[in-house]
Amino acid sequence: CKIGVSPFGWGEVCFRDFELARYGSLLIKASMDHMDTFPNMYLDGETYVKLKWDMSDLEEKLIDIRNNYDAYTPIIKNAYHRFMAYQNDGSLFINHFKQLVADV
């Protein structure tokens, strides 16, 4: 699929988010600005398309994506490359964890 809408389920983060990045689909999701995640796959306009929490802008965003899909392909590519980097390089997690411990 070219796009995937991923609403919150049991929590904000969902495996679907990562599956969409891995397989080259555009992630559309309610704003994740309130979350600090690792890896941070929730960079609006860089790795996903942010929606309002009530999804009142979903139709507007879908229409824009349909009409301007090529403009969104860099977001898809960024998400894919970011996911693959964290998937394939364990040192990124180790360094992040070391930094967390050092900050305590």
C-alpha positions in Angstrom: 0.0 0.0 0.0 1.1 3.6 -0.6 -0.2 5.0 2.7 -1.3 3.7 6.1 -3.4 5.4 8.8 -2.3 4.2 12.2 -4.6 5.4 15.0 -3.6 4.9 18.6 -4.5 1.4 19.9 -3.4 0.1 23.2 -1.0 3.0 23.3 0.5 5.5 20.9 3.2 3.4 19.4 2.2 0.5 17.2 4.0 -2.2 15.3 2.1 -1.0 12.2 4.1 2.2 12.3 7.3 0.4 11.8 5.9 -2.0 9.3 4.8 0.9 7.2 8.3 2.4 7.3 9.9 -0.9 6.5 7.8 -1.6 3.5 7.8 1.8 2.0 4.4 3.2 2.9 3.6 6.7 4.2 2.6 6.8 7.9 -0.3 9.0 8.8 -0.8 9.2 12.5 -2.1 11.5 15.3 0.5 13.9 16.6 3.3 12.2 18.5 4.8 15.5 19.7 4.1 14.5 23.3 6.2 11.3 23.2 9.9 10.8 23.5 10.6 7.5 21.7 13.6 5.5 20.7 14.1 5.3 17.9 12.3 8.5 17.2 10.2 7.6 14.1 7.8 10.4 14.7 9.2 13.5 13.0 6.4 15.4 11.3 7.1 16.0 7.7 10.3 13.9 7.8 9.1 10.4 8.8 5.4 10.7 9.1 2.4 12.9 8.4 0.9 14.3 11.7 -2.8 14.6 12.3 -4.8 16.3 14.9 -5.7 14.0 17.8 -9.4 14.0 16.8 -8.3 13.3 13.2 -10.5 16.1 12.0 -7.9 16.9 9.3 -7.7 13.3 8.0 -9.7 13.9 4.9 -7.8 17.1 4.1 -4.5 15.3 4.4 -5.6 12.3 2.4 -6.7 14.6 -0.5 -3.4 16.5 -0.4 -1.5 13.2 -0.4 -3.5 11.9 -3.3 -3.0 15.1 -5.3 0.6 15.6 -4.5 1.9 12.1 -3.8 5.4 12.7 -5.2 5.9 15.5 -2.7 5.5 12.9 0.1 8.0 10.3 -1.2 10.9 11.9 0.6 9.0 11.3 3.9 8.6 7.6 2.9 12.3 7.3 2.1 13.4 9.1 5.3 11.3 6.8 7.4 12.6 3.7 5.6 16.2 4.7 5.9 15.8 5.7 9.6 14.1 2.4 10.4 16.7 0.3 8.6 19.6 2.2 10.3 18.2 1.4 13.7 17.2 -2.2 12.7 20.7 -3.0 11.4 23.0 -1.1 13.8 22.9 -2.2 17.4 25.4 0.4 18.4 22.8 3.1 18.0 20.7 1.6 20.8 23.8 0.9 23.0 25.0 4.5 22.6 21.5 5.8 23.4 21.3 3.6 26.5 24.7 4.7 27.7 23.7 8.3 27.3 20.5 7.7 29.4 22.5 6.0 32.1 25.1 8.8 32.1 22.3 11.4 32.5 21.1 9.8 35.7 
